[in-house]
Amino acid sequence: MKTRTLIRTISLLVIACSLWIIFTVKNYHTMSVAELEKYANKNDPKAQLTLGYRYYMGQEVSQDYQKAMELYLKSAALGNARAMYNIGILYIEGSGVKKDIDKVIEWNERSLKAEPTNVAAMNNLAWAYAHNQNYTKAMELYTKAAEKGHLGAQTGVAWLYRRSEEHT
C-alpha cells in the first residue's frame, strides 16, 4: 500500500513538473518578432540573442547586421556566451562591421570564458590564431575542439599538419 501511494505521488509530481515546464518555459525560437522584442526590451539575453539572429538571417524581418550586432552586444553584456560567439562571427564575415581578426579573438575568448565547452568558439578562435600565424595556439585549440567532435576543428588540425609538412 505504501509503495503504491509513493508511486502515485511521484507520478503526480512528474506530471506537475512537466506541465509547469510546458506552460512556463519560453521557447524563443517559436516566438514572433513582437514577442521577442517585448522580452528583449526587458533585458532578456536569450530573447536578445534570438532576435539578433532573426535580424542577422533576415527571418521575419529585413536583414540588418547592425541591428543584429546591437542585440548581440546587449545579450553579451548580460553574459550570454552564444551572443559573444555570434559577435565574433560578424567580425569574421565582415557582416555590418569591418573584418577584424583581433575582435574575432577578443569575442571568442570572451565566449569561451563564459562557456568553456563551446567548441564552435574554440574552432573560430583557433582559425583566428592560425590567421595571425600563431600556429601553436591554433593547434592547441583545434585539437581540443576536434577531440570533442567538432568537424571543422578536425579539418583545422589536418590543415595545420599539412602546412607544417610543407614548410619543413
C-alpha positions, 0 to 999 in steps of 0.5 A: 500500500505504501509503495503504491501511494509513493508511486502515485505521488511521484507520478503526480509530481512528474506530471506537475513538473512537466506541465509547469515546464510546458506552460512556463518555459519560453521557447524563443525560437517559436516566438514572433518578432513582437514577442521577442522584442517585448522580452528583449526590451526587458533585458532578456539575453536569450530573447536578445540573442534570438532576435539578433539572429532573426535580424542577422538571417533576415527571418521575419524581418529585413536583414540588418547586421547592425541591428543584429550586432546591437542585440548581440552586444546587449545579450553579451553584456548580460553574459550570454556566451552564444551572443559573444560567439555570434559577435565574433562571427560578424567580425569574421564575415565582415557582416555590418562591421569591418573584418577584424581578426583581433575582435574575432579573438577578443569575442571568442575568448570572451565566449569561451570564458563564459562557456568553456565547452563551446567548441564552435568558439574554440574552432573560430578562435583557433582559425583566428590564431592560425590567421595571425600565424600563431600556429601553436595556439591554433593547434592547441585549440583545434585539437581540443575542439576536434577531440570533442567532435567538432568537424571543422576543428578536425579539418583545422588540425589536418590543415595545420599538419599539412602546412607544417609538412610543407614548410619543413 
